[in-house]
Amino acid sequence: MSPLKALAADIRENLERPLAEIAQVGRELGLAVPDLRVVARTGDTSRGLRAAMLRQPPHLLITTPESLYLLVTAARAASGSGRSAR
């Protein structure tokens, strides 16, 4: 979680570099290396990228508090897990 979208982008970049280096060393050692995806989601994330994240969720998601709120409330609304009248 990042309070600012610019910081979220920096965090994503700072994760991608070491993950790529770890993967390269793993491949050089003959190990099966998973392809870990890191994505930053902010209020500026395009609708297409948001949809792609739903189809294939990233392994690591960096987001702002506002975007996390939208993710959580949208998931609750989509699943119909809100309160129901009895």
N, C-alpha and C positions, 0 to 999 in steps of 0.2 A: 504494500500500500504506500502510495506516495501522495503528499498533500498538493503537489503541483505537477502539471502535465510535462513540463520541461524536465523536472527531476525524474519522472517516470521514464522518459526517453533515455536519460543518462543511466538509470538503473538497468534498463533493458540492454543497452550497449555494454555496460560493465558486466553483465551476466553472459552475454553472447560470446565475448572474446575468450574468457577462460573455459567455457563449455566447448568451444571449437578446438581449443588447444588440448583439452582433456580427450576429446574424441580423436584427434589426430594421433596422440600418443597411444591411445587404446588400439587404434587400427594398426599402428606400427608394431605393436606387440601381438597382433593377430587376434585381438579380442573383438567380440561382437559388440558394437557400440550403438546404442539407441540414438535416434535422431530426436533430440529434445528441442521443442519449439518454445520460444519465449516471445510473448506478445504484450504490448502495452495498449491498454484500452482507456481512452479518456473521452471527454465530451466531443472532441473533434474526430473521433474514429468514424470512418465512413460506414454507411449502412451495409455496403457490400462486405467490408471486413468484419463487421459484427456478425453478419450472417455466416461468413466462413468460419468464424470462431465457434458458432453453434454446431456447424456440420463436423468440424474437426477441432475440438477444444485444444488449446495449447497446454503443454505440461506446466509451464510457469506463466502466470498472468500478473502483470503489474498494472494497477489501476488507481484511480483517485477515489476518495471517499464517495463523491457524488456518483461516479460511474458504478461503484460497488453497490450503492443503494439501488440504482436502476436495475442492475443485474439481479439482485436478490428479489426485489419486488416484482420484476417482470417474470421471473421463474415461478414465483408463488401464484401470480395471476394466471400464467399459462397452464399450470398444473391443476388449477381449480381448487387449491388447498386453502382458499380463503374461508371465512366463516360462512356457514350455510344456515338457512332458517330451518328450524325443526318444528 
